[in-house]
Amino acid sequence: MAYEELLVPGTELKEMKFNDFWDWLINVSDLKVHWNYQPSYLLSQAVFLFGGLATLIHALVRGSRFLHLYLAIFIHGFAVESISYVSPDVDNFWHSQTPIIFLGRRLPLHITLLYACFLYNAIIAVSKMRLPKWAEPFAVGLVVVLIDIPYDIVSVRFMHWFWHDTDPNIYDKHYWVPWNSYYFHAAFAASFTFWFDFLKRTFCPSEGKWVKSNRCFLELVTTVITGFVGPIGGILLFIPIYHPLHDNYKIHSEVTFFILFTIFLLIIWSADRKPRNDDNLNKKSHVVHWTTVLLVVHLVLHYAVFLSMTLFFNPEDEVSTGIKEQIGPCDEYVFIRTATGTSLPKRKYLCATDYDEQYFNWSCLKNKNPPRNGSVWYTTCGVPFKNRAEYITIISLISFIAAVVFYNLHFSSFGDAVFSPNIQKSLITKQKKKQK
């Protein structure tokens, strides 16, 4: 059966079979087929593809460590996604199918660029605050969450991906988005930023944070290592707050996220109150490089597209056929092991007659019957907004906050002058004199 035929609503598979390794690795399909079933998803993908290109152009034009940053983010994102697909303890989400998709129909092309859209944009913007190195990772974490929120809320409502129904780590949700999704983005982004800066400063000292050293081999090695240790640090940030409070005391994930949010915010505020040696920077505080404009255009499109979905698109018009949580008996349970070693129960299968994910149902299927037990590839149908105005309001509010934040970061902070090699060298010299 051709891949496009598998996307026809009502198709069910109990097992995924591939022709060969290359068929498992990558699949390319007709764009029109996807547009027929999930037009909003293609718009989302287009924005991320543009964002991936915009951030890459910024890295190529600015050169030096910007390219290493982009490569490290790509490795980081690929590592996070790949681990999620192969580890049963964290295999708890499934992307809808896309025109180009990798790794056994699990990794869409645009997701490989999503991490650049989130992390690269956040790191570049936050760099212009010139926070102390101990505070910058936390600012990056919160800015990444700000970029992620409209994507998370709107995309899941339009079935761009699906969450496991009973996994205890993602059971507590907000607009069908796990609170731990925001915790994850903040923690992993902070960890990645810390390791990138720490490894470069330690093993590849140079005349500025964004100036590449002469140690080419070590620059590459530290870049690759950052991509892999970033997720480890992110996992560690779950241990002191989330796991003991949630797993042992059954505290809602909303509470643990806002504890993390508050800690991050207080660190950032405290750091921003400290005086800086800005004499050489004030004269050029509003310098804006044309590649920054490209990043801003992507951010505008990012928020505009997800807001437009709440305004003009209908979730009930979307139909998603592909790999999802396996359908099965409602009374079978398995245990997952958390980072602290705690074992928590979850249903082994999605119970098609008793599930909590109210963003999909079986209304578009023949006789509205759910897929058969054992199905891993099946069709879900979108569900109308209960209150469209509420979604429009929340995404409008987030977009307004983002506009204020990114305007101040890009145009009212220290500007692109912070990336100037001469300015960086001058600031390092001042810092050394101050230490003496």
Secondary structure, DSSP 8 states (H G I E B T S, - for coil): --HHHHTSTT--BSS---SSHHHHHEEE--HHHHHHH-HHHHHHHHHHHHHHHHHHHHHHHH-THHHHHHHHHHHHHHHHHHHHHH-TTT--EEE---SEEETTTTEEHHHHHHHIIIIIHHHHHHHTT---TTTHHHHHHHHHHHHHHHHHHHHHHTTSEEE-SS-TTS-SEETTEEHHHHHHHHHHHHHHHHHHHHHHHHHS--SSTTS--S-HHHHHHHHHHHHHHHHHHHHHTTTTTHIIIIIIH---HHHHHHHHHHHHHHHHHHHHTS----HHHHTTTT---HHHHHHHHHHHHHHHHHHHHHHH--GGG-EEEEE-S-B--TT-EEEEE-TTS-EEEEESSB-TTS---TTEESTTSGGG----TT-SEEEEEE---S-HHHHHHHHHHHHHHHHHHHHHHHHSSSGGGGG-HHHHHHHHHHHHHHH-
